Amino acid sequence: MAKVANQPLFPLPFLVFFVLSIIFGFGITLSKAVSQTRYYKFEVDYMFWSPDCVENIVLGINGTFPGPPIRANVNDTVVVEVINNLSTEGVVIHWHGILQRGTPWADGTASISQCPINPGENFTYEFKVDKPGTYFYHGHFGMQRAAGLYGSLIVDLEEGKKEPFQYDEEINLLLSDWWHTSIQEQEVGLKSNPMRWIGEPQTILINGTGQFNCTSLDKYNTSSEHCEWKDQCAPFVLKVEPNKTYRIRIASTTSLSALNFGIANHTMLVVEADGNYVDPFETSDIDIYSGESYSVLVTTNQATTQNYWASIGVRGRKPKTSPALLLFNYLPNSVAKLPISPPPETPKWDDYDRSKSFTNRVLASAMNTTKPPPIFTRRISLLNTQNRINGKFTKWAINNISLTLPSTPYLGAIKFGLNSTFNQTPPPETFPKNYNIKIPPPNPNTNTGNGVYRFRSGEIVDVILQNANALTNNTSEIHPWHLHGHDFWVLGFGEGKFSTADETKLNLQNPPLKNTVVIFPFGWTAIRFVADNPGVWIFHCHIEPHLDMGMGVIFAEAVERVREIPPYALACGRTATHNVVPIIPQPKPPRGPGPVIPYFMLWVIGLVIIVCGIGLFGVCLYRIGLRRGYTFNNLSWRPYLGLSDSQSNQIEFSDLSRSNLTQEESNPTQEESNPILEEP
C-alpha cells in the first residue's frame, strides 16, 4: 500500500510570507490610522458682543468669539467649510503658519490665492498640517482680523510621539487688541485726506476677554469691586495646581500692538517659536509681536497659599492702553483671593535694547538639524518708507511701491497666463545706496503697484528688511513681517543701514526658523529661505492698518508646478470667464456628529480583508499545484524546511498527480512505481 506523507496545510515559506504580509499590512493600516481628516463648519457673521464689558459688534464664527479652536495631529487633513453670512462683505480665512504645501489655493488670501467668499456663499478649505506647533487663523480680507475674525489652531505631534520637553498640562492664550470704532470707520479714516489714524486700542484681550477702563485692575493695592464685569468680559483666570509644570502656548493676533507677557514671581522657559523648537532659555517675560507665537514652560513652585497676577502690556508704541491682567489661581485658593504681590511691570515701551536682547536669545534648538544653505543665489533688499500718493494720501511703500491687489487672484492669473491682470514689470530689488534712512524721504511721493517677484524652484533667497524714518522727523516704527507659505531662517539684526560689513554678523550656525520676524526702528533684519513651495505668497507687515496702506510684496514660485486649482477658488475677475476654469458648484464636505470623523477604521477593515484574501488565494494556488504535480524541489527552500541535501533527495513531488491518486485509491494492492512519500 502506497503511503502519501501528511502534507502541511501551509508550507513554512508561505507561512513566513503570509505573516510578513499581515505585519506589513497592519503597519500601513496603523500609519493611516494615525492620520485623520478633521471636519469643521464655520458660519461667519456679525453679532453683538461685549469683549471688554462694552457692547459692540464683532465678527464671530458659529455665534462665538473668538472662533472655535482647531486641533489636529501632524499629517492630519483639515477640512473647513466657511459659510459667509455677512450681508455686504466678502470673507477669506488665512491659516497662519500652515505652509500649504500642495494646496496654495487654500492659503486664504483674497486676490492672491483665491477670490473672496461672496455673501451667502461657501468655500471649503482643505489642507494638510505637516508640522507641530502653536498657530492661529484669522481673516485676510480688508481689516476683518481687527473686527474679531480669528481663532486658535494647534498642531500636536503624531499619536504616540512625545515632545522633547516635559510638562503636566497645557494652557492656550490668544492675545489681541480691541477698538470701539468699527473696522469700516477705521478703513475710511486710513484712506481719507488727511489721514485719520486708527489710534491706540481701547483694550488688550486675552482669549477674547478684557476690561475697558477698569482702573482697579491697573493698580496693585486697590480692590476690584468698582468693576462691573459681565460674563463675556470677566477677568481671565488660569487655574493651576501647585508644583506642576504647564506649557503655555501664546499667540498674538493683534492688529497693531506689540506686547509683553510676564507672571509675577515666576520664570518662563521658552521652548518654541512660530511652530519651531528653540534652544530653551529662561526669562522673566517675553516680547511678542503681531503674528508671532511662543510656547513657554512655567512651574508653579511659589507659595501655595497665594494667587498671582500675570500682566500683558504694550511695547514699541507709546502706551495709551491699560495692561491686561489675568489671575494665576493656585488651587484650591479662591479666585476671589486677590494677590498680595503686584502685577509684573511692563518694560518701558521704547526700551529697544531690552527687546533686542530677548529677540537675540531666540536660537534654533540643537535638535533642529536643518541649517540654512551657506550661500544665497538671490538677494532682495526691501526699504520700508512712509509716503504719499499725489501729495495727499498717506501710504506705506516698499522700494517706493505701495502694494495694491488686483481683482483677479495672482495664483490663477500666473497659472493661466493672464498677463493683463497685473503689472508684468517686477518691483525694484533694491533701493538707492545713498538713501538716508535717518531722515524723512526727500521726495515723499510714491506709486501704487501690483508687480510680482518671481523665483525659480529651488532658489536660495535672502531678504534684507530695511527700516527707515517715517514722514515725521525722528520717527521709525516697529514692523513685524510675516511670510506665507514658508518658514525662514532669521540670520540677524542690526543697527542703521545694512552694508557688506554686516555680512560677517549673519548667523549661519543656529539661526531660528520662524514665519514672522520684527525689524526694529532705524535697523535691518536679514532672513533666508528656499523657494521650494510652488504658489503665490504674500510677504507683509502684520500690522493690519500698515498692510491696508500698502506695506507688502508678492512672491511667486514655480507656479507652473502647481497642481490643478479648484475652479471655485478662482470664480472672480478674469479667471471667472477664462475657458480653462469652468464655474461649477463647490462640493460640500461630508458631515459627522462632531468636528473629527475617525474614518481610519475603514482602512483597518479594508486592509485586513485584502491581506486575508491574498493569503487564501495563495493557499488555493498551492494546493491546486500540489495536486496537479507541479514540482516543489527548489533547494533554496530546503533549509527553511529543516532538510539536508541527503534528506531532500528522498522527496519528489513531480510524479504526484490526480490520476496517480485516483489509481491508488481504486487499487490499493497494486505495486507502486512512485516512491513512498514520508515526512522527513
Secondary structure, 3 states (H helix, E strand, C coil): CCCCCCCCCCCHHHHHHHHHHHHHHHHHHHHHHHCCEEEEEEEEEEEEECCCCCCEEEEEECCECCCCCEEEECCCEEEEEEEECCCCCCECEEEECCCCCCCHHHCCCECCCECCECCCCEEEEEEECCCCEEEEEEECCCCCCCCCCEEEEEEECCCCCCCCCCCCEEEEEEEEEECCCCHHHHHHHHCCCCCCCCCCCCEEEECCECCCCCHHHCCCCCCCCCCCCCHHHCCCEEEECCCCEEEEEEEECCCCCEEEEEECCCCEEEEEECCEEEEEEEECEEEECCCCEEEEEEECCCCCCCCEEEEEEEECCCCCCCCEEEEEEECCCCCCCCCCCCCCCCCCCCCHHHHHHHHHCCCECCCCCCCCCCCCCEEEEEEEEEEEECCCEEEEEECCEEECCCCCCHHHHHHCCCHHHCCCCCCCCCCCCCCCCCCCCCCCECEEECCCEEECCCCEEEEEEECCCCCCCCCCCCEEEEECCCCEEEEEEEECCCCHHHHHHCCCCCCCEECEEEECCCEEEEEEEECCCCEEEEEEECCHHHHHCCCEEEEEECHHHCCCCCHHHHCCHHHHCCCCCCCCCCCCCCCCCCCEECCHHHHHHHHHHHHHHHHHHHHHHHHHHHHHCCCCCCHHHHHHHCCCHHHHCCCCCCCCCHHHHHHHHHCCCCCCCCCCCCCC
